[in-house]
Amino acid sequence: MQRTARSVLVLLVALVCAGAAPAAAHAPSAAPADAEVRIETAEQWVWPVSQDVRIVRPFEAPPHRYGPGHRGIDLAADAAPLRAPASGVIAFAGVVVDRPLLTIDHGDGLVTTLEPATTELAVGDAVSRGQEIGALASGGHAAPGAVHFGVRLHGEYINPLLLLGGVPRAVLLPCC
């Protein structure tokens, strides 16, 4: 029994190694180190804060759908008005538990949420890119003076930087 298990393991390792070699030989060339990953949209997105942009907490992709992570970025906002990052329609404006939220549906599966945020706008109101849409409130998980900016694409959270000029491509460095 033990000899059979060892034989199966050796066979699996050999198959994996044999299958990996041809794929590596035909792998596309690496992108330049300064290349950026970006999602193209009908209009260029703008930052939802009108002051100098400072990321207080970056996006941290969860290891799986329900895993821990930070599904957005937190931006220093202080007293600056909040702006629509792109044109869309107010999908939600209100409080969920203790968090005042403002959600915009941009169409094509893109939805943004700002928290904590208050607004005079109502569900169904159209907004244009850069339009003042609300103000920073208190509550939620973001540090005082910061606004959380989350983006979903077809229901999955993505890094908002993908819509705001790109995310620098990760570069794997040689080990040891």
Accessible surface in RSA format (square Angstrom, percent):
REM  Atomic radii and reference values for relative SASA: ProtOr
REM  Chains: A
REM  Algorithm: Lee & Richards
REM  Probe-radius: 1.40
REM  Slices: 20
REM RES _ NUM      All-atoms   Total-Side   Main-Chain    Non-polar    All polar
REM                ABS   REL    ABS   REL    ABS   REL    ABS   REL    ABS   REL
RES MET A   1   199.43 103.3 156.99 103.9  42.44 101.0 134.55 114.4  64.88  86.0
RES GLN A   2   136.93  76.6 128.05  93.6   8.88  21.1  45.25  96.3  91.68  69.5
RES ARG A   3   197.98  83.1 193.89  98.8   4.09   9.7  68.45  93.6 129.53  78.5
RES THR A   4    85.20  60.6  81.61  82.7   3.59   8.5  55.90  75.1  29.30  44.3
RES ALA A   5    61.50  56.5  49.06  75.7  12.44  28.3  56.43  79.5   5.07  13.4
RES ARG A   6   147.66  62.0 142.47  72.6   5.19  12.4  55.83  76.3  91.83  55.7
RES SER A   7    63.95  54.0  53.79  71.8  10.16  23.4  36.60  77.9  27.35  38.3
RES VAL A   8    76.14  50.1  75.45  68.3   0.70   1.7  76.14  66.2   0.00   0.0
RES LEU A   9   109.94  61.2 108.83  77.9   1.10   2.8 109.72  77.1   0.21   0.6
RES VAL A  10    96.25  63.3  93.36  84.5   2.89   7.0  95.47  83.0   0.78   2.1
RES LEU A  11   105.71  58.9 102.95  73.7   2.75   6.9 105.53  74.1   0.18   0.5
RES LEU A  12    95.40  53.1  95.32  68.2   0.08   0.2  95.40  67.0   0.00   0.0
RES VAL A  13    82.35  54.2  79.89  72.3   2.47   5.9  82.30  71.5   0.06   0.2
RES ALA A  14    53.23  48.9  42.18  65.1  11.04  25.1  50.09  70.5   3.13   8.3
RES LEU A  15   107.71  60.0  99.91  71.5   7.80  19.6 100.39  70.5   7.32  19.7
RES VAL A  16   104.89  69.0  96.60  87.5   8.29  20.0 103.23  89.7   1.66   4.5
RES CYS A  17    79.82  60.4  68.76  76.7  11.06  26.0  29.83  75.6  49.99  53.9
RES ALA A  18    64.85  59.6  48.00  74.1  16.84  38.3  58.39  82.2   6.46  17.1
RES GLY A  19    48.16  59.4   0.00   N/A  48.16  59.4  36.14  99.2  12.02  26.9
RES ALA A  20    56.12  51.6  46.37  71.6   9.75  22.2  53.48  75.3   2.65   7.0
RES ALA A  21    64.65  59.4  50.78  78.4  13.87  31.6  59.95  84.4   4.70  12.5
RES PRO A  22    74.20  54.1  67.89  61.9   6.32  23.0  74.15  61.2   0.05   0.3
RES ALA A  23    67.73  62.3  51.11  78.9  16.62  37.8  61.21  86.2   6.52  17.3
RES ALA A  24    74.87  68.8  52.37  80.8  22.50  51.2  58.89  82.9  15.97  42.3
RES ALA A  25    82.79  76.1  40.88  63.1  41.92  95.4  53.59  75.5  29.20  77.4
RES HIS A  26   153.48  83.9 125.52  87.2  27.96  71.5  87.78  90.5  65.70  76.5
RES ALA A  27    62.82  57.8  37.93  58.5  24.89  56.6  41.73  58.8  21.09  55.9
RES PRO A  28   123.44  90.0  98.17  89.5  25.28  91.9 109.96  90.8  13.48  83.8
RES SER A  29   109.68  92.7  77.45 103.4  32.23  74.3  54.12 115.3  55.56  77.8
RES ALA A  30    98.92  90.9  63.43  97.9  35.49  80.7  73.27 103.2  25.65  68.0
RES ALA A  31    42.98  39.5  19.35  29.9  23.63  53.7  24.45  34.4  18.53  49.1
RES PRO A  32    90.86  66.2  77.89  71.0  12.97  47.2  90.69  74.9   0.17   1.1
RES ALA A  33    72.24  66.4  52.03  80.3  20.21  46.0  54.70  77.0  17.54  46.5
RES ASP A  34   126.20  88.4  98.90  98.4  27.30  64.5  51.61 121.5  74.58  74.4
RES ALA A  35    25.00  23.0  15.40  23.8   9.60  21.8  24.85  35.0   0.15   0.4
RES GLU A  36    91.69  52.6  67.00  50.7  24.69  58.8  18.12  35.0  73.57  60.1
RES VAL A  37    63.06  41.5  60.01  54.3   3.05   7.3  63.06  54.8   0.00   0.0
RES ARG A  38    81.34  34.2  54.83  28.0  26.51  63.1  26.17  35.8  55.17  33.4
RES ILE A  39    43.99  25.0  39.83  29.7   4.15  10.0  42.95  30.9   1.03   2.8
RES GLU A  40   134.64  77.3 110.25  83.4  24.38  58.1  63.88 123.6  70.75  57.8
RES THR A  41    44.02  31.3  13.33  13.5  30.69  73.1  19.14  25.7  24.88  37.6
RES ALA A  42   113.86 104.7  60.71  93.7  53.15 120.9  73.82 104.0  40.04 106.1
RES GLU A  43    56.47  32.4  49.90  37.8   6.56  15.6  36.05  69.7  20.42  16.7
RES GLN A  44   121.43  67.9 109.33  79.9  12.10  28.8  23.39  49.8  98.04  74.4
RES TRP A  45    10.60   4.3   3.71   1.8   6.89  16.2   0.33   0.2  10.27  16.7
RES VAL A  46    33.73  22.2  30.26  27.4   3.47   8.4  33.73  29.3   0.00   0.0
RES TRP A  47    60.99  24.5  60.50  29.3   0.48   1.1  40.74  21.7  20.25  32.9
RES PRO A  48     0.00   0.0   0.00   0.0   0.00   0.0   0.00   0.0   0.00   0.0
RES VAL A  49     1.91   1.3   0.00   0.0   1.91   4.6   0.00   0.0   1.91   5.2
RES SER A  50    58.28  49.2  27.01  36.0  31.27  72.0  21.18  45.1  37.10  52.0
RES GLN A  51    56.39  31.5  39.96  29.2  16.43  39.1  34.46  73.4  21.93  16.6
RES ASP A  52   134.90  94.5 121.15 120.6  13.76  32.5  41.01  96.5  93.90  93.6
RES VAL A  53    57.98  38.1  25.96  23.5  32.01  77.1  25.96  22.6  32.01  86.8
RES ARG A  54   148.41  62.3 144.70  73.8   3.71   8.8  65.33  89.3  83.08  50.3
RES ILE A  55    67.14  38.2  40.98  30.5  26.15  63.0  40.98  29.5  26.15  71.0
RES VAL A  56    62.88  41.4  34.07  30.8  28.82  69.4  37.18  32.3  25.70  69.7
RES ARG A  57    90.69  38.1  90.28  46.0   0.41   1.0  30.43  41.6  60.25  36.5
RES PRO A  58    76.98  56.1  76.98  70.2   0.00   0.0  76.98  63.6   0.00   0.0
RES PHE A  59    37.77  18.9  19.31  12.0  18.47  48.0  19.31  11.7  18.47  52.8
RES GLU A  60    77.08  44.3  70.95  53.7   6.13  14.6  34.11  66.0  42.97  35.1
RES ALA A  61    73.63  67.7  48.06  74.2  25.57  58.2  48.06  67.7  25.57  67.7
RES PRO A  62    34.35  25.0  19.13  17.4  15.23  55.4  19.13  15.8  15.23  94.6
RES PRO A  63   106.93  77.9  62.65  57.1  44.28 161.0  76.08  62.8  30.85 191.8
RES HIS A  64   114.10  62.4 101.82  70.8  12.28  31.4  85.52  88.1  28.58  33.3
RES ARG A  65   150.94  63.4 126.10  64.3  24.84  59.1  52.85  72.2  98.10  59.5
RES TYR A  66   185.51  86.6 155.79  88.6  29.73  77.4 123.59  92.9  61.93  76.3
RES GLY A  67     3.41   4.2   0.00   N/A   3.41   4.2   1.37   3.7   2.05   4.6
RES PRO A  68   112.31  81.9  96.34  87.8  15.97  58.1 107.37  88.7   4.93  30.7
RES GLY A  69    31.36  38.7   0.00   N/A  31.36  38.7   8.08  22.2  23.28  52.1
RES HIS A  70     7.19   3.9   5.82   4.0   1.37   3.5   7.19   7.4   0.00   0.0
RES ARG A  71    60.73  25.5  56.70  28.9   4.03   9.6  22.68  31.0  38.04  23.1
RES GLY A  72     0.00   0.0   0.00   N/A   0.00   0.0   0.00   0.0   0.00   0.0
RES ILE A  73     0.43   0.2   0.43   0.3   0.00   0.0   0.43   0.3   0.00   0.0
RES ASP A  74     4.40   3.1   4.40   4.4   0.00   0.0   0.10   0.2   4.29   4.3
RES LEU A  75     0.00   0.0   0.00   0.0   0.00   0.0   0.00   0.0   0.00   0.0
RES ALA A  76     5.07   4.7   5.05   7.8   0.02   0.0   5.07   7.1   0.00   0.0
RES ALA A  77     0.00   0.0   0.00   0.0   0.00   0.0   0.00   0.0   0.00   0.0
RES ASP A  78    90.56  63.4  78.37  78.0  12.19  28.8  31.96  75.2  58.60  58.4
RES ALA A  79   102.39  94.1  68.06 105.0  34.33  78.1  78.66 110.8  23.73  62.9
RES ALA A  80    15.92  14.6   6.93  10.7   8.99  20.4  12.96  18.2   2.96   7.8
RES PRO A  81    46.33  33.8  43.86  40.0   2.47   9.0  46.33  38.3   0.00   0.0
RES LEU A  82     0.00   0.0   0.00   0.0   0.00   0.0   0.00   0.0   0.00   0.0
RES ARG A  83    57.98  24.3  57.98  29.6   0.00   0.0   6.73   9.2  51.25  31.1
RES ALA A  84     0.00   0.0   0.00   0.0   0.00   0.0   0.00   0.0   0.00   0.0
RES PRO A  85     0.00   0.0   0.00   0.0   0.00   0.0   0.00   0.0   0.00   0.0
RES ALA A  86     2.61   2.4   2.61   4.0   0.00   0.0   2.61   3.7   0.00   0.0
RES SER A  87    44.84  37.9  39.77  53.1   5.07  11.7  30.18  64.3  14.66  20.5
RES GLY A  88    13.93  17.2   0.00   N/A  13.93  17.2  10.33  28.3   3.61   8.1
RES VAL A  89    66.71  43.9  66.71  60.4   0.00   0.0  66.71  58.0   0.00   0.0
RES ILE A  90     0.90   0.5   0.00   0.0   0.90   2.2   0.00   0.0   0.90   2.4
RES ALA A  91    47.79  43.9  25.07  38.7  22.72  51.7  30.53  43.0  17.26  45.7
RES PHE A  92    75.37  37.7  75.37  46.7   0.00   0.0  75.37  45.7   0.00   0.0
RES ALA A  93    34.64  31.8   8.36  12.9  26.28  59.8   9.01  12.7  25.63  67.9
RES GLY A  94    29.41  36.3   0.00   N/A  29.41  36.3  26.16  71.8   3.25   7.3
RES VAL A  95    99.22  65.3  70.21  63.6  29.01  69.9  70.21  61.0  29.01  78.7
RES VAL A  96    69.34  45.6  65.94  59.7   3.40   8.2  69.28  60.2   0.06   0.2
RES VAL A  97   139.89  92.0  99.79  90.3  40.09  96.6 112.48  97.7  27.40  74.3
RES ASP A  98    92.81  65.0  78.86  78.5  13.95  33.0  40.82  96.1  51.99  51.9
RES ARG A  99    87.25  36.6  87.25  44.5   0.00   0.0  11.94  16.3  75.31  45.6
RES PRO A 100    16.99  12.4  16.99  15.5   0.00   0.0  16.99  14.0   0.00   0.0
RES LEU A 101    26.12  14.5  24.63  17.6   1.49   3.7  24.63  17.3   1.49   4.0
RES LEU A 102     0.32   0.2   0.00   0.0   0.32   0.8   0.00   0.0   0.32   0.8
RES THR A 103    13.11   9.3  13.11  13.3   0.00   0.0   7.06   9.5   6.05   9.1
RES ILE A 104     0.48   0.3   0.48   0.4   0.00   0.0   0.48   0.3   0.00   0.0
RES ASP A 105    61.71  43.2  58.32  58.0   3.39   8.0   9.69  22.8  52.02  51.9
RES HIS A 106    29.70  16.2   4.46   3.1  25.24  64.6   5.88   6.1  23.82  27.7
RES GLY A 107    34.97  43.1   0.00   N/A  34.97  43.1  33.04  90.7   1.93   4.3
RES ASP A 108   127.73  89.5 100.79 100.3  26.94  63.7  35.42  83.4  92.32  92.1
RES GLY A 109    27.16  33.5   0.00   N/A  27.16  33.5  17.35  47.6   9.81  22.0
RES LEU A 110    11.24   6.3  11.24   8.0   0.00   0.0  11.24   7.9   0.00   0.0
RES VAL A 111    29.75  19.6  28.71  26.0   1.04   2.5  28.71  24.9   1.04   2.8
RES THR A 112     0.34   0.2   0.25   0.3   0.09   0.2   0.00   0.0   0.34   0.5
RES THR A 113    24.74  17.6  24.53  24.9   0.21   0.5  18.11  24.3   6.63  10.0
RES LEU A 114     0.52   0.3   0.52   0.4   0.00   0.0   0.52   0.4   0.00   0.0
RES GLU A 115    13.28   7.6  13.28  10.0   0.00   0.0   0.00   0.0  13.28  10.8
RES PRO A 116     4.49   3.3   4.49   4.1   0.00   0.0   4.49   3.7   0.00   0.0
RES ALA A 117     2.68   2.5   0.00   0.0   2.68   6.1   0.00   0.0   2.68   7.1
RES THR A 118    68.50  48.7  63.35  64.2   5.16  12.3  52.98  71.2  15.52  23.5
RES THR A 119    32.18  22.9   3.47   3.5  28.71  68.4   8.02  10.8  24.16  36.5
RES GLU A 120   181.12 104.0 147.37 111.5  33.75  80.3  70.65 136.6 110.47  90.2
RES LEU A 121    45.09  25.1  36.29  26.0   8.81  22.1  36.78  25.8   8.31  22.4
RES ALA A 122    57.60  53.0  51.90  80.1   5.70  13.0  57.51  81.0   0.10   0.3
RES VAL A 123    97.30  64.0  74.69  67.6  22.61  54.5  74.69  64.9  22.61  61.3
RES GLY A 124    50.30  62.0   0.00   N/A  50.30  62.0  27.40  75.2  22.90  51.3
RES ASP A 125    54.22  38.0  49.50  49.3   4.73  11.2  12.75  30.0  41.47  41.4
RES ALA A 126    80.22  73.8  58.04  89.6  22.18  50.5  58.20  82.0  22.02  58.3
RES VAL A 127     7.75   5.1   0.00   0.0   7.75  18.7   2.72   2.4   5.03  13.6
RES SER A 128    61.39  51.9  60.63  80.9   0.76   1.7  40.08  85.4  21.31  29.9
RES ARG A 129   109.61  46.0  88.45  45.1  21.16  50.4   6.32   8.6 103.29  62.6
RES GLY A 130    25.47  31.4   0.00   N/A  25.47  31.4  12.36  33.9  13.11  29.4
RES GLN A 131    62.42  34.9  51.66  37.8  10.76  25.6  31.15  66.3  31.27  23.7
RES GLU A 132   116.23  66.7  99.00  74.9  17.23  41.0  32.27  62.4  83.96  68.5
RES ILE A 133     4.97   2.8   0.00   0.0   4.97  12.0   3.56   2.6   1.42   3.9
RES GLY A 134    18.49  22.8   0.00   N/A  18.49  22.8  12.08  33.1   6.41  14.4
RES ALA A 135    49.40  45.4  49.13  75.8   0.27   0.6  49.13  69.2   0.27   0.7
RES LEU A 136    38.21  21.3  14.39  10.3  23.82  59.9  14.39  10.1  23.82  64.1
RES ALA A 137    28.35  26.1   8.02  12.4  20.32  46.2  19.21  27.1   9.14  24.2
RES SER A 138    96.46  81.5  80.88 107.9  15.57  35.9  48.58 103.4  47.88  67.1
RES GLY A 139    34.96  43.1   0.00   N/A  34.96  43.1  23.58  64.7  11.38  25.5
RES GLY A 140    25.96  32.0   0.00   N/A  25.96  32.0   1.70   4.7  24.26  54.3
RES HIS A 141    71.41  39.0  39.13  27.2  32.28  82.6  45.76  47.2  25.65  29.8
RES ALA A 142    12.20  11.2   0.00   0.0  12.20  27.8   0.21   0.3  11.99  31.8
RES ALA A 143    50.48  46.4  38.53  59.5  11.95  27.2  45.44  64.0   5.04  13.3
RES PRO A 144   138.58 101.0 106.81  97.4  31.77 115.5 118.71  98.0  19.87 123.5
RES GLY A 145    27.39  33.8   0.00   N/A  27.39  33.8  15.31  42.0  12.08  27.0
RES ALA A 146     3.03   2.8   1.92   3.0   1.10   2.5   1.92   2.7   1.10   2.9
RES VAL A 147     0.00   0.0   0.00   0.0   0.00   0.0   0.00   0.0   0.00   0.0
RES HIS A 148    16.67   9.1  16.67  11.6   0.00   0.0   6.80   7.0   9.87  11.5
RES PHE A 149     0.29   0.1   0.29   0.2   0.00   0.0   0.29   0.2   0.00   0.0
RES GLY A 150     2.06   2.5   0.00   N/A   2.06   2.5   1.70   4.7   0.37   0.8
RES VAL A 151     0.36   0.2   0.00   0.0   0.36   0.9   0.36   0.3   0.00   0.0
RES ARG A 152    71.10  29.9  71.10  36.2   0.01   0.0   5.57   7.6  65.53  39.7
RES LEU A 153    46.76  26.0  43.20  30.9   3.56   9.0  43.20  30.3   3.56   9.6
RES HIS A 154   137.72  75.3 107.22  74.5  30.50  78.0  81.80  84.3  55.92  65.1
RES GLY A 155    47.02  58.0   0.00   N/A  47.02  58.0  28.13  77.2  18.89  42.3
RES GLU A 156    84.47  48.5  83.34  63.0   1.13   2.7  44.73  86.5  39.74  32.4
RES TYR A 157    98.39  45.9  77.45  44.1  20.94  54.5  39.57  29.7  58.82  72.5
RES ILE A 158    24.50  13.9  21.18  15.8   3.32   8.0  24.50  17.6   0.00   0.0
RES ASN A 159    24.00  16.6  22.67  21.9   1.33   3.2   6.46  15.6  17.54  16.9
RES PRO A 160     0.17   0.1   0.00   0.0   0.17   0.6   0.00   0.0   0.17   1.1
RES LEU A 161    37.31  20.8  37.21  26.6   0.09   0.2  37.21  26.1   0.09   0.2
RES LEU A 162    28.65  16.0  28.65  20.5   0.00   0.0  28.65  20.1   0.00   0.0
RES LEU A 163     2.20   1.2   0.20   0.1   2.00   5.0   0.52   0.4   1.68   4.5
RES LEU A 164    24.05  13.4   1.26   0.9  22.79  57.3   5.12   3.6  18.94  51.0
RES GLY A 165    35.63  43.9   0.00   N/A  35.63  43.9  25.92  71.1   9.71  21.8
RES GLY A 166    11.25  13.9   0.00   N/A  11.25  13.9   0.00   0.0  11.25  25.2
RES VAL A 167    35.99  23.7  35.99  32.6   0.00   0.0  35.99  31.3   0.00   0.0
RES PRO A 168    94.98  69.2  84.72  77.2  10.26  37.3  84.80  70.0  10.18  63.3
RES ARG A 169    99.28  41.7  90.70  46.2   8.58  20.4  22.90  31.3  76.38  46.3
RES ALA A 170    91.48  84.1  62.40  96.3  29.08  66.2  72.53 102.1  18.96  50.2
RES VAL A 171    81.27  53.5  55.80  50.5  25.47  61.4  58.60  50.9  22.68  61.5
RES LEU A 172   170.84  95.1 146.51 104.8  24.33  61.2 147.34 103.5  23.50  63.2
RES LEU A 173   146.30  81.5 120.19  86.0  26.11  65.6 121.16  85.1  25.14  67.7
RES PRO A 174   128.40  93.6  97.38  88.8  31.02 112.8 109.49  90.4  18.91 117.5
RES CYS A 175   107.85  81.6  76.75  85.6  31.10  73.1  44.60 113.0  63.25  68.2
RES CYS A 176   165.28 125.0  76.71  85.6  88.57 208.1  77.13 195.4  88.15  95.1
END  Absolute sums over single chains surface
CHAIN  1 A    10866.5       8383.6       2482.9       6820.4       4046.1
END  Absolute sums over all chains
TOTAL         10866.5       8383.6       2482.9       6820.4       4046.1
